Amino acid sequence: MHVGFIGLGNVGGKLAGSVIRNGLSLTVLDLDRSAADSLVEKGALFGTSPKQMAADCDLIITCLPSPAASAAVLENEDGVLAGLTPGTIWAEMSTTDESEVLRLGAKVKEAGGYAVDCPVSGGCHRAATGNIAIFAGCDRDTFDRMLPVLTKLGRRVLHTGGLGSASKLKVMTNYLATANLLTLCEALVTSKAAGLDLATTYEAIRISSGNSFVHETESQVILNGSRDINFTMDLVLKDIGLFQQIAEDHNVPLEISPLMIEIMKDGASRYGDREWSPNIIRRLEDACGLKVLADGFPAEIVDDEPEEAGYEVRPKS
């Protein structure tokens, strides 16, 4: 299968690296030509346009920062839809909303193609090693065609149901991760104010019922001071806003979600939309006149697990 990959940002570039590392033919495209340099050095081709890539590739993957960016890549005059040939799969790996996936997916179907929304979860460090989790929303036949590629991009692959279902689950998991980050910020600042050793606090949380994936990753870069998790406040706001919209569309009166949005909006206004998301802790640090730092923690998270063959995760029946 010849894979076309459009969007080589923090996550997309690493996922595209897994494609070529696992021996598949790859054509890449990004507005920043330099983002493709390392992939081209490893054998990838650089595409001339989304239209050309859609004509030449069996599978087109988009991994872009917003629904508007994906729409442009598909619908522009030289976009994917203009070059799509019957049987080609479009896989949306961006974090987006269900309605936009369904809208674009319908256009792909009209052109004779197949659509999948397959966002990833697990952090940039796991995207780099191919150990990330992938959700895939589509019909079962299309999923079976995609599975050999998805198991090279990630370790755990879950078929979530029809087109759009994966996008809804993705923003839900990002909502939960953000809730965890905000409560960890409160716990760490409170521990500092109470005179507790922060390295000991980290281990107490890690070995207890308070532990989580977010703690084992984001708490470390918070304590280091880099706060670099390769994810920014504007992206958090996009994701938790999408989750809030799902709840509103289905008349669910959420109470915590609106407060989280308010907190993240305040953080973005203070420190900038493109500030690393763990630096939301600065709101509490500044309010208390404290710095939550400890020696011995890394500036960035690296996946130290060996790359393993991917497999499908099946829900309990």
C-alpha positions in Angstrom: 0.0 0.0 0.0 1.3 3.4 -1.0 0.6 5.9 1.9 0.2 9.6 1.5 0.6 11.6 4.7 -0.4 15.3 4.9 0.5 17.2 8.1 3.9 16.6 9.7 3.5 18.4 13.0 4.2 17.2 16.5 2.2 14.0 16.1 1.9 13.7 12.3 5.7 13.7 11.7 6.2 10.9 14.2 3.4 8.8 12.8 4.7 9.3 9.3 8.1 8.1 10.6 6.4 4.8 11.7 5.1 4.3 8.2 8.5 4.5 6.6 10.3 2.7 9.4 8.0 -0.3 8.8 8.8 -0.4 5.1 5.7 1.1 3.5 5.9 3.4 0.5 5.3 7.0 1.7 4.7 10.4 0.1 4.5 13.3 2.5 3.3 16.9 2.4 3.4 19.8 4.8 3.3 23.6 4.4 6.7 23.6 6.1 8.9 21.8 3.6 11.7 21.4 6.3 9.3 19.2 8.4 9.7 16.5 5.7 13.4 16.6 5.4 14.2 13.7 7.8 11.5 11.6 6.2 12.7 12.3 2.6 16.2 11.3 3.7 14.8 8.0 4.8 13.2 7.4 1.4 9.8 9.2 1.5 8.7 11.3 -1.5 7.6 14.9 -1.1 4.2 15.4 -2.7 3.4 18.3 -5.1 -0.2 18.7 -3.9 -3.0 16.9 -2.0 -4.7 16.3 -5.4 -1.6 14.6 -6.9 -1.2 12.5 -3.7 -4.8 11.4 -3.9 -4.3 10.2 -7.5 -1.1 8.3 -6.7 -1.7 6.8 -3.2 -3.9 4.0 -2.0 -4.4 5.7 1.4 -4.4 9.4 2.3 -3.8 10.3 5.9 -4.4 13.8 7.2 -3.1 14.9 10.6 -3.8 18.6 10.9 -4.3 21.2 13.7 -8.0 22.1 13.1 -11.1 21.0 11.3 -10.7 24.0 9.0 -7.3 22.9 7.9 -8.6 19.4 7.1 -11.5 20.9 5.1 -9.1 23.0 3.1 -6.8 20.1 2.3 -9.7 18.1 1.0 -11.9 20.7 -0.7 -9.5 23.2 -2.2 -9.1 23.3 -6.0 -5.9 21.2 -5.7 -7.3 19.2 -2.7 -7.7 15.5 -2.0 -11.2 15.3 -3.4 -10.1 16.7 -6.8 -7.7 13.8 -7.3 -9.4 11.0 -5.4 -9.7 7.7 -7.3 -12.3 5.0 -6.6 -11.2 2.7 -3.8 -8.8 5.1 -2.1 -9.1 5.5 1.7 -9.1 8.8 3.4 -8.0 8.5 7.1 -8.5 11.5 9.3 -6.0 11.3 12.2 -6.6 14.8 13.4 -8.6 15.5 16.5 -11.8 16.9 15.0 -15.5 16.9 15.5 -17.9 14.2 14.3 -20.1 16.5 12.1 -17.1 17.6 10.0 -15.8 14.0 9.6 -19.2 12.9 8.5 -19.5 15.9 6.1 -16.1 15.3 4.4 -16.6 11.5 4.6 -19.8 11.8 2.5 -17.9 13.7 -0.1 -15.1 11.0 -0.1 -17.8 8.4 -0.6 -19.4 10.3 -3.4 -16.0 10.2 -5.2 -15.8 6.4 -4.8 -13.5 6.4 -1.8 -13.7 5.2 1.8 -13.5 7.3 5.0 -12.1 6.5 8.4 -11.6 8.8 11.4 -8.7 7.4 13.4 -7.3 9.7 16.0 -4.4 8.7 18.3 -4.0 8.8 22.0 -1.0 8.4 24.2 1.3 11.3 23.7 3.9 12.4 21.2 6.6 10.2 22.8 4.5 7.1 22.0 3.7 8.3 18.5 7.4 8.3 17.9 7.9 4.7 18.8 4.7 3.3 17.3 3.4 2.4 20.7 0.5 4.8 20.6 -3.2 3.8 20.8 -5.5 4.4 17.7 -9.3 4.6 17.5 -10.8 3.9 14.2 -14.4 4.7 13.1 -15.7 3.2 9.9 -17.4 0.1 8.5 -15.8 -3.2 9.4 -14.7 -4.0 5.8 -12.8 -0.7 5.6 -11.3 -1.3 9.1 -10.0 -4.7 8.0 -8.3 -3.0 5.0 -6.8 -0.3 7.3 -5.7 -2.6 10.1 -2.3 -3.7 8.6 -1.3 -0.1 8.4 -2.8 0.9 11.7 -0.9 -1.8 13.5 2.3 -0.3 12.1 1.4 3.2 13.2 0.3 2.1 16.7 0.2 -0.7 19.2 -3.4 -0.9 20.3 -6.1 -0.4 17.7 -9.8 -0.2 18.6 -12.6 -0.3 16.1 -15.1 2.2 17.7 -18.0 1.8 15.3 -19.2 3.9 12.4 -17.5 7.0 10.9 -17.3 9.8 13.5 -17.4 7.5 16.6 -13.6 7.6 17.0 -13.6 11.4 17.0 -16.2 11.6 19.8 -14.2 9.1 21.9 -11.0 10.9 21.3 -12.2 14.3 22.6 -13.7 12.5 25.6 -10.3 11.0 26.4 -8.6 14.3 26.0 -11.3 15.9 28.3 -10.4 13.3 30.9 -6.7 13.9 30.5 -7.2 17.7 31.0 -9.3 17.1 34.1 -6.5 15.0 35.4 -3.9 17.6 34.6 -5.8 20.4 36.4 -6.3 18.3 39.5 -2.6 17.3 39.5 -1.6 21.0 39.3 -3.8 21.6 42.4 -2.3 18.6 44.2 1.3 19.6 43.4 1.0 23.2 44.4 -0.9 22.2 47.6 1.9 19.8 48.4 4.5 22.5 47.9 2.6 24.9 50.1 2.2 22.3 52.8 6.0 21.8 52.9 6.1 18.3 51.4 9.0 17.1 49.4 7.9 17.1 45.7 9.9 14.1 44.6 8.4 12.2 47.4 5.0 13.5 46.5 5.5 12.4 42.9 6.2 8.8 44.1 3.3 8.8 46.5 0.9 9.6 43.7 2.7 7.2 41.3 2.3 4.1 43.6 -1.2 4.9 44.8 -4.8 5.1 43.7 -4.1 8.6 42.5 -1.8 7.5 39.7 -2.5 8.0 36.0 -0.9 8.2 32.6 -1.0 12.0 32.9 0.8 11.9 36.2 3.6 9.7 34.9 4.2 12.0 32.0 3.1 15.6 32.6 3.9 15.7 36.3 7.5 14.9 35.4 7.9 17.8 33.0 6.1 20.1 35.4 8.6 19.3 38.2 11.5 19.6 35.7 10.3 23.1 34.8 10.3 22.6 31.1 6.5 21.9 31.0 7.2 20.6 27.5 4.7 17.9 26.6 4.4 18.9 22.9 0.8 20.0 23.4 -0.3 23.6 23.7 -3.2 25.4 25.5 -5.0 26.3 22.3 -5.1 22.6 21.4 -6.5 21.7 24.8 -9.2 24.3 24.4 -10.1 23.0 21.0 -10.5 19.4 22.4 -12.4 20.2 25.6 -14.6 22.6 23.6 -15.5 19.8 21.2 -16.4 17.6 24.2 -18.5 20.3 25.7 -20.3 20.7 22.4 -21.1 16.9 22.3 -22.6 17.2 25.8 -24.7 20.2 24.8 -25.9 18.6 21.7 -27.3 15.7 23.8 -28.6 17.9 26.6 -26.1 16.7 29.2 -25.8 19.4 31.9 -22.0 19.1 32.6 -20.7 20.9 35.7 -16.9 20.4 35.7 -16.4 20.8 31.9 -17.4 24.5 31.8 -15.1 25.3 34.7 -12.2 23.5 33.0 -12.8 25.6 29.8 -12.8 28.8 31.9 -9.5 27.8 33.6 -7.8 27.0 30.3 -9.0 30.2 28.7 -7.6 32.2 31.6 -4.3 30.4 31.3 -4.1 31.0 27.5 -4.9 34.7 28.0 -2.2 35.0 30.6 0.6 33.0 29.1 -0.3 32.7 25.4 -2.3 30.3 23.2 0.9 28.4 22.2 2.2 27.9 25.8 2.7 24.3 26.8 -0.5 23.0 28.4 1.2 21.8 31.7 2.1 25.4 32.4 -1.5 26.0 33.4 0.0 25.3 36.8 1.5 28.8 36.7 -1.9 30.2 37.6 -1.6 28.6 41.0 2.2 29.1 41.3 1.7 32.8 40.7 -1.3 33.1 43.1 0.8 31.4 45.9 4.2 32.8 45.1 5.6 29.3 44.7 7.6 27.4 42.1 6.8 23.7 41.8 10.1 22.2 40.9 12.2 19.2 41.9 15.5 17.7 40.8 15.9 14.5 38.9 13.0 14.8 36.5 13.3 14.9 32.6 12.7 18.0 30.4 10.8 15.8 28.0 9.2 12.4 28.0 10.8 9.7 25.9 9.1 6.3 25.4 11.5 3.8 26.7 9.4 0.7 25.9 10.5 -1.2 22.8 8.3 -1.0 19.8 5.9 -3.9 19.7 3.7 -5.3 17.0 0.3 -3.6 16.9 -2.9 -5.5 17.5 -6.6 -5.0 17.5 -8.3 -4.4 20.9 -11.7 -6.0 21.1 -14.4 -4.7 23.5 -15.8 -7.2 26.0 -18.9 -8.9 24.8 
